[in-house]
């Protein structure tokens, strides 16, 4: 599978606990932090939930 780079671009302040948990599960802590993940269906579901807070790029 292809790999993608996920970068946190907006703060989670004011977000629901569910959204904060998803951001933590993706391994993101601070703004401009990033992680590289495999592009799986489960990963795509997480990204859809927090799309307004992250930027996704193919590696």
C-alpha positions as CSV (number, residue, x, y, z in Angstrom):
1,X,0.0,0.0,0.0
2,X,1.0,3.6,-0.5
3,X,2.3,5.7,2.3
4,X,0.9,9.1,3.3
5,X,2.3,11.9,5.5
6,X,-0.3,13.3,7.9
7,X,0.5,16.8,9.4
8,X,-1.5,18.5,12.2
9,X,-2.3,22.0,10.9
10,X,-4.9,23.2,13.3
11,X,-5.3,23.0,17.1
12,X,-7.7,20.5,18.8
13,X,-8.8,23.1,21.3
14,X,-12.6,23.1,21.3
15,X,-12.8,19.7,19.6
16,X,-14.7,16.8,21.0
17,X,-13.0,14.1,23.0
18,X,-13.6,11.7,20.1
19,X,-11.7,14.0,17.7
20,X,-8.9,14.5,20.2
21,X,-8.6,10.7,20.6
22,X,-8.4,10.2,16.9
23,X,-5.6,12.8,16.6
24,X,-3.7,11.0,19.4
25,X,-4.2,7.6,17.7
26,X,-2.6,9.1,14.6
27,X,0.4,9.9,16.7
28,X,0.0,13.7,16.4
29,X,0.7,16.0,19.4
30,X,1.6,19.5,18.4
31,X,0.8,21.7,15.4
32,X,3.1,20.9,12.5
33,X,3.9,17.5,13.9
34,X,3.7,14.7,11.3
35,X,3.6,11.0,10.9
36,X,3.9,8.6,8.0
37,X,1.2,5.9,7.8
38,X,0.1,3.1,5.4
39,X,-2.9,4.1,3.5
40,X,-5.5,1.5,4.7
41,X,-9.3,1.7,4.8
42,X,-9.1,2.1,8.6
43,X,-6.6,4.9,8.3
44,X,-8.8,6.6,5.7
45,X,-11.8,6.5,8.1
46,X,-9.7,8.3,10.8
47,X,-8.6,10.9,8.3
48,X,-12.2,11.6,7.2
49,X,-13.1,12.2,10.9
50,X,-10.3,14.8,11.4
51,X,-9.9,16.2,7.8
52,X,-10.6,19.7,9.1
53,X,-7.5,19.6,11.3
54,X,-4.9,17.8,9.2
55,X,-3.2,17.9,5.9
56,X,-2.5,14.6,4.0
57,X,0.2,14.2,1.4
58,X,1.4,11.1,-0.5
59,X,5.0,10.1,0.1
